[in-house]
Amino acid sequence: MESVKQLASPAGIAGNKLYPFRVDSATNASGAANYYSGRENVYAIYGSAEYKLTEQFTLIAGIRNEYNKVTFSGNKVSTLADKSTHVEAINQDNSYNAFLPMLHVKINATKNDIIRLAFTRSFARPDFGNLNPGTVQDDINRVITRGNPNLKPTFASNFDLMVEHYFGGIGMVSAGAFYKKLSNLIYSNQSTQNINGIMFNVNEPDNLQNAWLAGFEAGISKRFTDLPGIWKRFGIDANYTFTDSKATVPRFDNGKLIEDKSVIPKQAKHLFNVSLIYENSKFMARIAGNYKGKYLDAIRQIAGPEHYRWYSSNFSVDFSSSYAINAKFRLFAELNNITGAPVRYYHGVYDRAEQAEWYSVRGQIGISAKLF
């Protein structure tokens, strides 16, 4: 169960004048839509089995079934044409069933090489904030903003292939491919609604019917213990993921249905991380580079793809180190965002910036202790 409450800023003093507190509440129109309560009951059964066909082949199968029942209470706030406001309580229930089978195949090709194949069905529940039935209806500007307690969870049918090679010492290299068929993907919907002959712009979370993503990944983790001298203290961790995705976004233009093709929001096409490590019996240091490619941040359904909000690619560098004083005490130091990488959002195309943020280097230094 989750409850969300919001308070306005406390009182302030200007000169000799004391400004009183203004507290938002479930009956105060300025904040009533932010007040909601929700309860989710989950009933589940599951089972699994493992069967070793040969020394090289192992099957692992299982089934999980969940029944979810969600109950929400919230408020609808209406601002009428005469600028008066009205608060109305809303209660809504929702329930759904999730059938989640899985099958894994593990193949020990050699002593140091493993092949894994898997089919799984998984799901992601909507956030409680998206399920909040709270509604703000502005008759003056003809805008409705609301949650959606009828949101369905996002289901995924996942197919995965992974090959792993383990080195004689510490470390491994891996490569794999994946495909996910998605249904009821959750996104921020912008649509219109006719209420008593007046057309309102509506903002609410909603479900897309079908989408998919596919890609491949590769990684390596290696300590160079077989090198001479100081070099045996070094190591490297690196991984790269490529992901392509497609979703269909419906919208209406002058009464005509248009199905825009889009990538999945929040899903970058390129992800890359690499870390260079040095460590001995007392000291450890790591410097890491992290790259995240551009991704779709928000779908603006009414406006169309040329007005979607995008997050620009970002590369940051972090550093961490520690020194063991003894078996119980350790000094540590961390630095983040050494290169001062900016955070940038743009409107449809890169040249139309919507938001840009710059952050300085941040870090911490301290001492940690093991009590037992």
Secondary structure as UniProt FT lines:
FT   STRAND          2..4
FT   STRAND          13..14
FT   TURN            15..16
FT   STRAND          17..18
FT   TURN            26..27
FT   TURN            29..31
FT   HELIX           32..34
FT   STRAND          36..52
FT   STRAND          57..79
FT   TURN            81..82
FT   STRAND          85..108
FT   STRAND          113..124
FT   HELIX           128..131
FT   STRAND          135..138
FT   TURN            139..142
FT   STRAND          143..146
FT   TURN            149..150
FT   STRAND          154..166
FT   STRAND          171..195
FT   TURN            196..197
FT   STRAND          198..223
FT   TURN            225..226
FT   HELIX           229..233
FT   STRAND          234..253
FT   TURN            254..255
FT   STRAND          256..262
FT   TURN            265..266
FT   STRAND          270..279
FT   STRAND          283..292
FT   STRAND          295..298
FT   TURN            301..303
FT   HELIX           305..307
FT   STRAND          309..311
FT   STRAND          314..324
FT   STRAND          329..336
FT   TURN            338..339
FT   STRAND          343..347
FT   TURN            350..351
FT   STRAND          353..357
FT   STRAND          362..369
//
